[in-house]
């Protein structure tokens, strides 16, 4: 392994030692077969280990086309197998703005030859509303003459960590709103938004039971259609009055499949 590769990794403390070794081995093999980039990965003895890694690992050429991606990278992008991602660009996988953001950063890395370590990236999974957050490092890939021929990317999914951070911030915000005695509708809306942010493909609402315990009135529903909220505002509770009216009548959770 040539010395420049070793020096570039000494400062990348955030990456695990195992991942650094695999990427360094990948870099050396790819550089030695720069005339055919994919051949370097296909002949890599650590290929099976690379596919078993929990972290995203991929290689792109100078045009930001995937030359290689491990299994977890492909599955996270909705591609059935790692082999099918070869030749694709982010523009084939993401919305235009997300793809352009990735492309601009990668082109800058390859133009300057300077790595970008521990960037926080977020994107929506293709075909869903699920937001994914990753901690990404991208390193220029050089041949034996020192020329940049592409880049290596390593990412770790930090979605759960970010959700927990957002939850703690949301809870603190709610407590602050209560302490300031802000209007109940504002507090309830903040509560619903906080819960919606923690889950995928859900819209929430809060209905308030009146003092007589007879009717439900609108409390908060920031992402439900206004017409729906107006339709059920003031509904009389009962044993068969939808899920909300029934839950209020029984005093128990009601789940409708």
NORJOPE-V839034 format. One line per field, one symbol per residue. ss: DSSP state (A for helix, B for strand, O for the rest). psi: psi as a letter, one per 30 degrees, with the letter a starting at -180 (. if undefined). burial: b if it has 9 or more other ideal C-beta (glycine too) atoms within 8 Angstrom, else e. A space follows every 10 residues. Layout:
ss = ???
psi = ???
burial = ???
This chain:
ss = OOAAAAAAAA OOOOOOAAAA AAAAAAAAAA AAOOOOAAAA AAOOOOAAAA AAOOOBBBBB BOOOOBBBBO AAAAAAOOOO OAAAAOOOOA AAOOOAAAAA AAAAAAAAAA AAOOOBBBBB BBBBOOOOOO BBBBBBBBBB BBOOOOOBBB BBBBBBBOAA AAAAAAAAAA AAAAAAAAAO OOOAAAAAAA AAAAAAAAOO OOOOOBBBBO OOOOBBBBBB OOOOOAAAAA AAOOBBOOOO OAAAAAAAAA OOOOOOO
psi = kkeeeeefff fhffkleeee eeeeeeeeee efhffiefee eefkfgeeee ffkflkklkl afggkkekkl eeeeefggke lefffkfllf ffelleeeee eeeeeeeeef efgkljkhkk kklkkkgagk kkkkjkkkkk klafggkkga lkkklkjgee eeeeeeeeee eeeeeeeeeg hlkeeeeeee eeeeeefflk hlkllkkkkl ffhelklkek ifglkeeeee efkgkkllfh iaeeeeeeef glkkkk.
burial = eeeebbebbe ebeebeeebb ebbbbbbbbb bebbeebbeb beebebbeeb bebebbbbbb beebbbbbbb bbbbebbebe ebebbbebbb bebbeeebbb ebbebbbebb eeeebbeebb beebbeeeee bbbbbbbbbb bbeeeeebbb bbbbbbbbbe ebbeebbeeb bebbeebbee eeeeebbbbb bbbbbbbeee eeebbbbebb eeeebbbbbb beebeeebbe ebbebebeee beebbbbbbe eeebeee
